Amino acid sequence: MRITVLAVPDCPNAAVVRDRVRAALAGRTAEVETVEVRDAAEAARWGMTGSPTVLLDGTDPFARAGAEPSVSCRIYRHTDGSADGAPSVAELRRVLGTG
């Protein structure tokens, strides 16, 4: 499995999502790459709908229908109703199949 974190330069949540991905992997091996996305054209090419975006084998498992490519901050809504700038470890475990 290839995990790609798409983020705008200096995104404060890029490190948060990388830490949560490592925690969700729980020792499993996966290739994790971070890609800086600098403009709207790159966001459209990658399918980034806000920073950070997590891709699993090129697909955004957290994509929302109708979301447009964007270089803005991304907000993740969690199952408990809370929100922050990265998917939770539990949500990442679910999409990674590790939990």
MOPAC internal coordinates of N, CA, C and O (Angstrom, degrees):
PM7 1SCF
backbone

  N    0.0000 0     0.00 0     0.00 0    0    0    0
  C    1.4419 1     0.00 0     0.00 0    1    0    0
  C    1.5213 1   108.69 1     0.00 0    2    1    0
  O    1.2310 1   121.32 1   -43.87 1    3    2    1
  N    1.3018 1   115.09 1   136.13 1    3    2    1
  C    1.4650 1   121.58 1   177.70 1    5    3    2
  C    1.5297 1   108.26 1  -108.66 1    6    5    3
  O    1.2310 1   120.66 1   -53.40 1    7    6    5
  N    1.3169 1   116.33 1   126.60 1    7    6    5
  C    1.4592 1   122.02 1   179.73 1    9    7    6
  C    1.5229 1   107.56 1  -113.25 1   10    9    7
  O    1.2310 1   120.75 1   -55.70 1   11   10    9
  N    1.3198 1   116.17 1   124.30 1   11   10    9
  C    1.4578 1   121.82 1   179.31 1   13   11   10
  C    1.5177 1   108.46 1  -118.40 1   14   13   11
  O    1.2310 1   121.02 1   -51.26 1   15   14   13
  N    1.3219 1   115.65 1   128.74 1   15   14   13
  C    1.4625 1   121.61 1   174.60 1   17   15   14
  C    1.5187 1   106.96 1  -104.80 1   18   17   15
  O    1.2310 1   120.76 1   -63.33 1   19   18   17
  N    1.3203 1   116.15 1   116.67 1   19   18   17
  C    1.4570 1   122.15 1   177.33 1   21   19   18
  C    1.5200 1   108.12 1   -97.10 1   22   21   19
  O    1.2310 1   120.31 1   -49.44 1   23   22   21
  N    1.3229 1   117.02 1   130.56 1   23   22   21
  C    1.4622 1   119.62 1  -178.46 1   25   23   22
  C    1.5232 1   110.30 1  -152.14 1   26   25   23
  O    1.2310 1   121.22 1   -31.14 1   27   26   25
  N    1.3194 1   115.27 1   148.86 1   27   26   25
  C    1.4577 1   120.32 1   172.56 1   29   27   26
  C    1.5314 1   107.92 1   -74.31 1   30   29   27
  O    1.2310 1   119.83 1   -21.19 1   31   30   29
  N    1.3294 1   117.92 1   158.81 1   31   30   29
  C    1.4628 1   119.65 1   178.31 1   33   31   30
  C    1.5332 1   111.09 1   -56.35 1   34   33   31
  O    1.2310 1   120.78 1   -41.82 1   35   34   33
  N    1.3183 1   116.12 1   138.18 1   35   34   33
  C    1.4678 1   123.70 1   177.13 1   37   35   34
  C    1.5246 1   114.46 1    64.46 1   38   37   35
  O    1.2310 1   119.79 1  -158.16 1   39   38   37
  N    1.3276 1   118.00 1    21.84 1   39   38   37
  C    1.4670 1   120.86 1   177.20 1   41   39   38
  C    1.5299 1   108.80 1   -64.47 1   42   41   39
  O    1.2310 1   119.55 1   -58.70 1   43   42   41
  N    1.3314 1   118.46 1   121.30 1   43   42   41
  C    1.4599 1   120.06 1  -178.43 1   45   43   42
  C    1.5255 1   113.45 1   -68.02 1   46   45   43
  O    1.2310 1   119.77 1   160.11 1   47   46   45
  N    1.3138 1   118.04 1   -19.89 1   47   46   45
  C    1.4673 1   120.70 1  -178.33 1   49   47   46
  C    1.5226 1   113.72 1   -93.65 1   50   49   47
  O    1.2310 1   119.72 1   175.71 1   51   50   49
  N    1.3356 1   118.15 1    -4.29 1   51   50   49
  C    1.4631 1   120.33 1   177.92 1   53   51   50
  C    1.5296 1   110.21 1   -63.67 1   54   53   51
  O    1.2310 1   120.01 1   134.95 1   55   54   53
  N    1.3149 1   117.60 1   -45.05 1   55   54   53
  C    1.4739 1   120.77 1   178.66 1   57   55   54
  C    1.5255 1   110.52 1   -66.03 1   58   57   55
  O    1.2310 1   120.47 1   142.54 1   59   58   57
  N    1.3367 1   116.72 1   -37.46 1   59   58   57
  C    1.4689 1   121.19 1   179.51 1   61   59   58
  C    1.5232 1   109.88 1   -61.37 1   62   61   59
  O    1.2310 1   120.41 1   132.06 1   63   62   61
  N    1.3248 1   116.81 1   -47.94 1   63   62   61
  C    1.4678 1   119.57 1  -177.99 1   65   63   62
  C    1.5278 1   110.89 1   -67.16 1   66   65   63
  O    1.2310 1   119.69 1   142.76 1   67   66   65
  N    1.3358 1   118.19 1   -37.24 1   67   66   65
  C    1.4681 1   119.46 1   177.47 1   69   67   66
  C    1.5279 1   110.62 1   -63.42 1   70   69   67
  O    1.2310 1   119.98 1   137.75 1   71   70   69
  N    1.3366 1   117.65 1   -42.25 1   71   70   69
  C    1.4690 1   121.21 1   177.32 1   73   71   70
  C    1.5299 1   110.79 1   -62.08 1   74   73   71
  O    1.2310 1   120.47 1   137.92 1   75   74   73
  N    1.3262 1   116.71 1   -42.08 1   75   74   73
  C    1.4644 1   120.15 1  -179.62 1   77   75   74
  C    1.5242 1   111.52 1   -68.55 1   78   77   75
  O    1.2310 1   120.11 1   144.40 1   79   78   77
  N    1.3178 1   117.40 1   -35.60 1   79   78   77
  C    1.4685 1   120.39 1   176.23 1   81   79   78
  C    1.5233 1   109.34 1   -62.77 1   82   81   79
  O    1.2310 1   120.05 1   133.62 1   83   82   81
  N    1.3406 1   117.51 1   -46.38 1   83   82   81
  C    1.4690 1   120.54 1   178.85 1   85   83   82
  C    1.5274 1   110.44 1   -59.49 1   86   85   83
  O    1.2310 1   120.21 1   136.97 1   87   86   85
  N    1.3379 1   117.20 1   -43.03 1   87   86   85
  C    1.4663 1   120.51 1   178.70 1   89   87   86
  C    1.5298 1   110.65 1   -64.11 1   90   89   87
  O    1.2310 1   120.13 1   139.22 1   91   90   89
  N    1.3148 1   117.35 1   -40.78 1   91   90   89
  C    1.4693 1   120.89 1  -179.09 1   93   91   90
  C    1.5185 1   111.64 1   -68.21 1   94   93   91
  O    1.2310 1   120.12 1   147.44 1   95   94   93
  N    1.3153 1   117.38 1   -32.56 1   95   94   93
  C    1.4671 1   120.49 1   178.75 1   97   95   94
  C    1.5177 1   111.79 1   -69.05 1   98   97   95
  O    1.2310 1   120.34 1   153.99 1   99   98   97
  N    1.3215 1   116.96 1   -26.01 1   99   98   97
  C    1.4759 1   122.17 1   176.15 1  101   99   98
  C    1.5263 1   112.55 1    47.39 1  102  101   99
  O    1.2310 1   121.01 1  -131.35 1  103  102  101
  N    1.3300 1   115.67 1    48.65 1  103  102  101
  C    1.4508 1   119.70 1   176.29 1  105  103  102
  C    1.5180 1   115.36 1    91.37 1  106  105  103
  O    1.2310 1   119.87 1   167.72 1  107  106  105
  N    1.3196 1   117.86 1   -12.28 1  107  106  105
  C    1.4724 1   119.80 1   176.48 1  109  107  106
  C    1.5207 1   109.54 1   -67.43 1  110  109  107
  O    1.2310 1   120.58 1   -29.39 1  111  110  109
  N    1.2967 1   116.49 1   150.61 1  111  110  109
  C    1.4504 1   121.42 1   179.84 1  113  111  110
  C    1.5271 1   109.79 1   -90.75 1  114  113  111
  O    1.2310 1   121.56 1   -48.10 1  115  114  113
  N    1.3268 1   114.63 1   131.90 1  115  114  113
  C    1.4617 1   121.01 1   174.83 1  117  115  114
  C    1.5156 1   107.54 1  -154.27 1  118  117  115
  O    1.2310 1   120.83 1   -31.52 1  119  118  117
  N    1.2904 1   116.02 1   148.48 1  119  118  117
  C    1.4561 1   120.69 1   176.00 1  121  119  118
  C    1.5284 1   107.58 1   -80.75 1  122  121  119
  O    1.2310 1   120.52 1   -58.29 1  123  122  121
  N    1.3344 1   116.61 1   121.71 1  123  122  121
  C    1.4608 1   121.51 1   178.92 1  125  123  122
  C    1.5182 1   107.72 1  -118.81 1  126  125  123
  O    1.2310 1   121.10 1   -58.91 1  127  126  125
  N    1.3223 1   115.51 1   121.09 1  127  126  125
  C    1.4560 1   122.39 1  -177.86 1  129  127  126
  C    1.5231 1   108.73 1  -121.45 1  130  129  127
  O    1.2310 1   120.56 1   -38.72 1  131  130  129
  N    1.3210 1   116.53 1   141.28 1  131  130  129
  C    1.4601 1   121.41 1   173.43 1  133  131  130
  C    1.5234 1   108.31 1  -109.68 1  134  133  131
  O    1.2310 1   120.72 1   -48.89 1  135  134  133
  N    1.3336 1   116.23 1   131.11 1  135  134  133
  C    1.4574 1   122.41 1   179.57 1  137  135  134
  C    1.5205 1   108.22 1  -120.57 1  138  137  135
  O    1.2310 1   120.36 1   -55.32 1  139  138  137
  N    1.3410 1   116.92 1   124.68 1  139  138  137
  C    1.4652 1   121.07 1   174.52 1  141  139  138
  C    1.5117 1   108.83 1   -80.85 1  142  141  139
  O    1.2310 1   121.06 1   -52.06 1  143  142  141
  N    1.3193 1   115.57 1   127.94 1  143  142  141
  C    1.4583 1   122.51 1   178.71 1  145  143  142
  C    1.5224 1   106.93 1  -111.41 1  146  145  143
  O    1.2310 1   120.55 1   -61.32 1  147  146  145
  N    1.3247 1   116.56 1   118.68 1  147  146  145
  C    1.4694 1   121.00 1  -170.37 1  149  147  146
  C    1.5275 1   115.29 1  -102.39 1  150  149  147
  O    1.2310 1   119.82 1   162.02 1  151  150  149
  N    1.3240 1   117.95 1   -17.98 1  151  150  149
  C    1.4666 1   117.67 1  -177.51 1  153  151  150
  C    1.5309 1   110.80 1  -150.89 1  154  153  151
  O    1.2310 1   121.55 1    -6.96 1  155  154  153
  N    1.3252 1   114.63 1   173.04 1  155  154  153
  C    1.4653 1   120.87 1  -175.69 1  157  155  154
  C    1.5263 1   112.30 1   -62.64 1  158  157  155
  O    1.2310 1   120.14 1   145.24 1  159  158  157
  N    1.3323 1   117.34 1   -34.76 1  159  158  157
  C    1.4695 1   119.89 1   179.73 1  161  159  158
  C    1.5264 1   110.27 1   -64.57 1  162  161  159
  O    1.2310 1   120.01 1   137.51 1  163  162  161
  N    1.3346 1   117.58 1   -42.49 1  163  162  161
  C    1.4595 1   120.55 1   177.46 1  165  163  162
  C    1.5239 1   110.69 1   -66.28 1  166  165  163
  O    1.2310 1   120.36 1   140.07 1  167  166  165
  N    1.3423 1   116.91 1   -39.93 1  167  166  165
  C    1.4660 1   120.34 1   178.35 1  169  167  166
  C    1.5256 1   109.90 1   -59.61 1  170  169  167
  O    1.2310 1   120.20 1   136.77 1  171  170  169
  N    1.3147 1   117.22 1   -43.23 1  171  170  169
  C    1.4649 1   120.96 1   179.31 1  173  171  170
  C    1.5278 1   110.72 1   -65.28 1  174  173  171
  O    1.2310 1   120.27 1   138.54 1  175  174  173
  N    1.3266 1   117.10 1   -41.46 1  175  174  173
  C    1.4709 1   120.78 1  -179.02 1  177  175  174
  C    1.5216 1   111.27 1   -63.75 1  178  177  175
  O    1.2310 1   120.16 1   140.33 1  179  178  177
  N    1.3273 1   117.31 1   -39.67 1  179  178  177
  C    1.4683 1   121.84 1  -178.76 1  181  179  178
  C    1.5299 1   113.15 1   -85.85 1  182  181  179
  O    1.2310 1   120.18 1   161.05 1  183  182  181
  N    1.3452 1   117.27 1   -18.95 1  183  182  181
  C    1.4629 1   120.05 1  -175.06 1  185  183  182
  C    1.5196 1   112.14 1    80.89 1  186  185  183
  O    1.2310 1   120.48 1  -151.57 1  187  186  185
  N    1.3294 1   116.68 1    28.43 1  187  186  185
  C    1.4655 1   121.17 1   179.83 1  189  187  186
  C    1.5221 1   109.70 1   -81.64 1  190  189  187
  O    1.2310 1   120.47 1   -57.58 1  191  190  189
  N    1.3315 1   116.70 1   122.42 1  191  190  189
  C    1.4643 1   121.55 1  -179.78 1  193  191  190
  C    1.5179 1   111.40 1  -108.07 1  194  193  191
  O    1.2310 1   120.58 1  -151.72 1  195  194  193
  N    1.3097 1   116.50 1    28.28 1  195  194  193
  C    1.4558 1   123.42 1   179.05 1  197  195  194
  C    1.5135 1   108.80 1   139.18 1  198  197  195
  O    1.2310 1   121.56 1   -21.72 1  199  198  197
  N    1.3156 1   114.62 1   158.28 1  199  198  197
  C    1.4630 1   120.74 1  -175.26 1  201  199  198
  C    1.5148 1   111.18 1  -107.55 1  202  201  199
  O    1.2310 1   120.46 1   -52.88 1  203  202  201
  N    1.3335 1   116.72 1   127.12 1  203  202  201
  C    1.4583 1   128.84 1     0.52 1  205  203  202
  C    1.5272 1   111.68 1   -90.16 1  206  205  203
  O    1.2310 1   121.60 1   -26.47 1  207  206  205
  N    1.3209 1   114.53 1   153.53 1  207  206  205
  C    1.4599 1   122.33 1   172.34 1  209  207  206
  C    1.5191 1   107.69 1  -117.22 1  210  209  207
  O    1.2310 1   120.48 1   -43.99 1  211  210  209
  N    1.3136 1   116.69 1   136.01 1  211  210  209
  C    1.4668 1   122.48 1   177.78 1  213  211  210
  C    1.5245 1   108.18 1  -104.02 1  214  213  211
  O    1.2310 1   121.07 1   -53.15 1  215  214  213
  N    1.3253 1   115.56 1   126.85 1  215  214  213
  C    1.4627 1   120.92 1   175.04 1  217  215  214
  C    1.5210 1   109.18 1  -112.30 1  218  217  215
  O    1.2310 1   120.40 1   -46.31 1  219  218  217
  N    1.3072 1   116.84 1   133.69 1  219  218  217
  C    1.4672 1   122.63 1   173.04 1  221  219  218
  C    1.5183 1   107.11 1  -109.79 1  222  221  219
  O    1.2310 1   121.05 1   -65.98 1  223  222  221
  N    1.3195 1   115.59 1   114.02 1  223  222  221
  C    1.4655 1   121.13 1  -175.65 1  225  223  222
  C    1.5269 1   110.69 1    49.87 1  226  225  223
  O    1.2310 1   120.66 1  -139.04 1  227  226  225
  N    1.3423 1   116.35 1    40.96 1  227  226  225
  C    1.4560 1   122.26 1   175.30 1  229  227  226
  C    1.5113 1   116.19 1    86.03 1  230  229  227
  O    1.2310 1   119.65 1  -179.75 1  231  230  229
  N    1.3236 1   118.27 1     0.25 1  231  230  229
  C    1.4657 1   122.11 1  -177.32 1  233  231  230
  C    1.5230 1   110.25 1  -117.73 1  234  233  231
  O    1.2310 1   120.55 1   -42.19 1  235  234  233
  N    1.3273 1   116.55 1   137.81 1  235  234  233
  C    1.4666 1   122.42 1   177.98 1  237  235  234
  C    1.5303 1   109.07 1   -86.86 1  238  237  235
  O    1.2310 1   119.82 1   -75.45 1  239  238  237
  N    1.3392 1   117.94 1   104.55 1  239  238  237
  C    1.4616 1   119.90 1  -178.11 1  241  239  238
  C    1.5294 1   113.45 1   -71.99 1  242  241  239
  O    1.2310 1   120.47 1   170.37 1  243  242  241
  N    1.3235 1   116.71 1    -9.63 1  243  242  241
  C    1.4583 1   121.40 1  -179.88 1  245  243  242
  C    1.5289 1   111.84 1  -108.37 1  246  245  243
  O    1.2310 1   120.38 1  -166.60 1  247  246  245
  N    1.3234 1   116.88 1    13.40 1  247  246  245
  C    1.4657 1   121.60 1  -177.33 1  249  247  246
  C    1.5233 1   110.85 1   -60.43 1  250  249  247
  O    1.2310 1   121.47 1   -38.26 1  251  250  249
  N    1.3023 1   114.78 1   141.74 1  251  250  249
  C    1.4677 1   121.43 1   175.69 1  253  251  250
  C    1.5113 1   108.17 1  -107.95 1  254  253  251
  O    1.2310 1   120.74 1   -44.27 1  255  254  253
  N    1.3103 1   116.18 1   135.73 1  255  254  253
  C    1.4641 1   121.08 1  -179.56 1  257  255  254
  C    1.5253 1   110.14 1   -54.87 1  258  257  255
  O    1.2310 1   120.77 1   -48.16 1  259  258  257
  N    1.3135 1   116.13 1   131.84 1  259  258  257
  C    1.4540 1   121.59 1   176.40 1  261  259  258
  C    1.5134 1   115.17 1    83.74 1  262  261  259
  O    1.2310 1   119.53 1   176.96 1  263  262  261
  N    1.3253 1   118.51 1    -3.04 1  263  262  261
  C    1.4622 1   120.40 1   179.59 1  265  263  262
  C    1.5271 1   109.42 1   -67.70 1  266  265  263
  O    1.2310 1   120.96 1   -46.61 1  267  266  265
  N    1.3041 1   115.76 1   133.39 1  267  266  265
  C    1.4592 1   122.45 1  -179.21 1  269  267  266
  C    1.5263 1   110.39 1   -92.79 1  270  269  267
  O    1.2310 1   119.71 1   -29.27 1  271  270  269
  N    1.3262 1   118.16 1   150.73 1  271  270  269
  C    1.4568 1   120.28 1   173.58 1  273  271  270
  C    1.5270 1   110.02 1   -56.35 1  274  273  271
  O    1.2310 1   121.23 1   -38.17 1  275  274  273
  N    1.3416 1   115.24 1   141.83 1  275  274  273
  C    1.4583 1   118.93 1  -174.05 1  277  275  274
  C    1.5255 1   111.09 1  -157.84 1  278  277  275
  O    1.2310 1   120.80 1   -30.85 1  279  278  277
  N    1.3191 1   116.07 1   149.15 1  279  278  277
  C    1.4602 1   122.10 1   173.70 1  281  279  278
  C    1.5296 1   110.40 1  -104.41 1  282  281  279
  O    1.2310 1   120.47 1  -160.09 1  283  282  281
  N    1.3079 1   116.71 1    19.91 1  283  282  281
  C    1.4648 1   122.71 1   178.48 1  285  283  282
  C    1.5258 1   110.50 1   -87.21 1  286  285  283
  O    1.2310 1   120.84 1    -5.47 1  287  286  285
  N    1.3238 1   115.99 1   174.53 1  287  286  285
  C    1.4658 1   120.63 1   174.02 1  289  287  286
  C    1.5247 1   109.00 1   -69.20 1  290  289  287
  O    1.2310 1   120.99 1   -33.33 1  291  290  289
  N    1.3149 1   115.71 1   146.67 1  291  290  289
  C    1.4633 1   120.92 1   178.71 1  293  291  290
  C    1.5183 1   109.40 1  -108.72 1  294  293  291
  O    1.2310 1   120.93 1   -40.88 1  295  294  293
  N    1.3126 1   115.82 1   139.12 1  295  294  293
  C    1.4579 1   121.91 1   177.06 1  297  295  294
  C    1.5294 1   107.52 1  -112.27 1  298  297  295
  O    1.2310 1   121.27 1   -50.27 1  299  298  297
  N    1.3285 1   115.18 1   129.73 1  299  298  297
  C    1.4619 1   121.78 1   177.35 1  301  299  298
  C    1.5187 1   108.73 1  -103.36 1  302  301  299
  O    1.2310 1   120.54 1   -55.96 1  303  302  301
  N    1.3222 1   116.57 1   124.04 1  303  302  301
  C    1.4641 1   122.66 1   175.93 1  305  303  302
  C    1.5276 1   107.68 1   -90.08 1  306  305  303
  O    1.2310 1   120.63 1   -53.32 1  307  306  305
  N    1.3253 1   116.40 1   126.68 1  307  306  305
  C    1.4580 1   120.97 1  -177.48 1  309  307  306
  C    1.5242 1   111.11 1   -95.21 1  310  309  307
  O    1.2310 1   120.79 1   -17.01 1  311  310  309
  N    1.3146 1   116.10 1   162.99 1  311  310  309
  C    1.4641 1   121.51 1  -176.70 1  313  311  310
  C    1.5231 1   112.33 1   -62.65 1  314  313  311
  O    1.2310 1   119.84 1   155.61 1  315  314  313
  N    1.3350 1   117.91 1   -24.39 1  315  314  313
  C    1.4677 1   120.55 1   178.98 1  317  315  314
  C    1.5254 1   112.64 1   -85.63 1  318  317  315
  O    1.2310 1   120.24 1  -176.27 1  319  318  317
  N    1.3390 1   117.15 1     3.73 1  319  318  317
  C    1.4571 1   121.64 1   178.36 1  321  319  318
  C    1.5144 1   114.10 1    94.54 1  322  321  319
  O    1.2310 1   119.98 1   167.49 1  323  322  321
  N    1.3211 1   117.64 1   -12.51 1  323  322  321
  C    1.4679 1   120.21 1   178.71 1  325  323  322
  C    1.5270 1   109.78 1   -79.05 1  326  325  323
  O    1.2310 1   120.92 1    -9.13 1  327  326  325
  N    1.3084 1   115.84 1   170.87 1  327  326  325
  C    1.4556 1   121.06 1   179.65 1  329  327  326
  C    1.5168 1   109.32 1  -145.97 1  330  329  327
  O    1.2310 1   120.98 1   -32.55 1  331  330  329
  N    1.3294 1   115.73 1   147.45 1  331  330  329
  C    1.4603 1   120.99 1   169.23 1  333  331  330
  C    1.5191 1   109.08 1  -158.07 1  334  333  331
  O    1.2310 1   120.28 1     9.86 1  335  334  333
  N    1.3092 1   117.08 1  -170.14 1  335  334  333
  C    1.4511 1   121.85 1  -171.63 1  337  335  334
  C    1.5120 1   116.51 1   -87.95 1  338  337  335
  O    1.2310 1   119.72 1  -168.95 1  339  338  337
  N    1.3358 1   118.13 1    11.05 1  339  338  337
  C    1.4708 1   121.16 1   178.86 1  341  339  338
  C    1.5209 1   109.06 1  -154.03 1  342  341  339
  O    1.2310 1   120.05 1   -28.19 1  343  342  341
  N    1.3358 1   117.50 1   151.81 1  343  342  341
  C    1.4628 1   119.25 1   174.75 1  345  343  342
  C    1.5262 1   109.61 1   -62.99 1  346  345  343
  O    1.2310 1   120.45 1   -29.36 1  347  346  345
  N    1.3178 1   116.75 1   150.64 1  347  346  345
  C    1.4619 1   120.70 1   178.42 1  349  347  346
  C    1.5268 1   109.84 1   -73.06 1  350  349  347
  O    1.2310 1   120.56 1   -17.50 1  351  350  349
  N    1.3159 1   116.53 1   162.50 1  351  350  349
  C    1.4672 1   120.96 1   176.31 1  353  351  350
  C    1.5260 1   109.82 1   -59.23 1  354  353  351
  O    1.2310 1   120.23 1   138.09 1  355  354  353
  N    1.3293 1   117.16 1   -41.91 1  355  354  353
  C    1.4687 1   120.49 1   180.00 1  357  355  354
  C    1.5278 1   111.20 1   -62.07 1  358  357  355
  O    1.2310 1   120.25 1   137.87 1  359  358  357
  N    1.3279 1   117.12 1   -42.13 1  359  358  357
  C    1.4682 1   120.24 1   179.10 1  361  359  358
  C    1.5266 1   110.57 1   -66.21 1  362  361  359
  O    1.2310 1   120.61 1   140.57 1  363  362  361
  N    1.3208 1   116.44 1   -39.43 1  363  362  361
  C    1.4601 1   119.68 1   177.10 1  365  363  362
  C    1.5240 1   111.13 1   -65.72 1  366  365  363
  O    1.2310 1   120.12 1   139.61 1  367  366  365
  N    1.3279 1   117.38 1   -40.39 1  367  366  365
  C    1.4729 1   119.72 1   176.92 1  369  367  366
  C    1.5205 1   110.65 1   -59.44 1  370  369  367
  O    1.2310 1   120.51 1   138.64 1  371  370  369
  N    1.3255 1   116.63 1   -41.36 1  371  370  369
  C    1.4639 1   121.18 1  -179.89 1  373  371  370
  C    1.5345 1   110.71 1   -60.35 1  374  373  371
  O    1.2310 1   120.16 1   131.04 1  375  374  373
  N    1.3399 1   117.30 1   -48.96 1  375  374  373
  C    1.4675 1   118.87 1  -176.49 1  377  375  374
  C    1.5317 1   112.49 1   -76.16 1  378  377  375
  O    1.2310 1   120.50 1   156.41 1  379  378  377
  N    1.3377 1   116.65 1   -23.59 1  379  378  377
  C    1.4606 1   120.99 1   177.24 1  381  379  378
  C    1.5255 1   111.95 1   -84.68 1  382  381  379
  O    1.2310 1   120.43 1   166.39 1  383  382  381
  N    1.3355 1   116.78 1   -13.61 1  383  382  381
  C    1.4482 1   120.86 1  -178.05 1  385  383  382
  C    1.5164 1   112.97 1    72.99 1  386  385  383
  O    1.2310 1   120.72 1  -150.51 1  387  386  385
  N    1.3481 1   116.22 1    29.49 1  387  386  385
  C    1.4692 1   120.22 1  -178.47 1  389  387  386
  C    1.5151 1   112.21 1  -110.56 1  390  389  387
  O    1.2310 1   119.80 1  -176.89 1  391  390  389
  N    1.3138 1   117.98 1     3.11 1  391  390  389
  C    1.4534 1   118.10 1  -174.35 1  393  391  390
  C    1.4745 1   115.58 1  -127.48 1  394  393  391
  O    1.2310 1   120.10 1   180.00 1  395  394  393

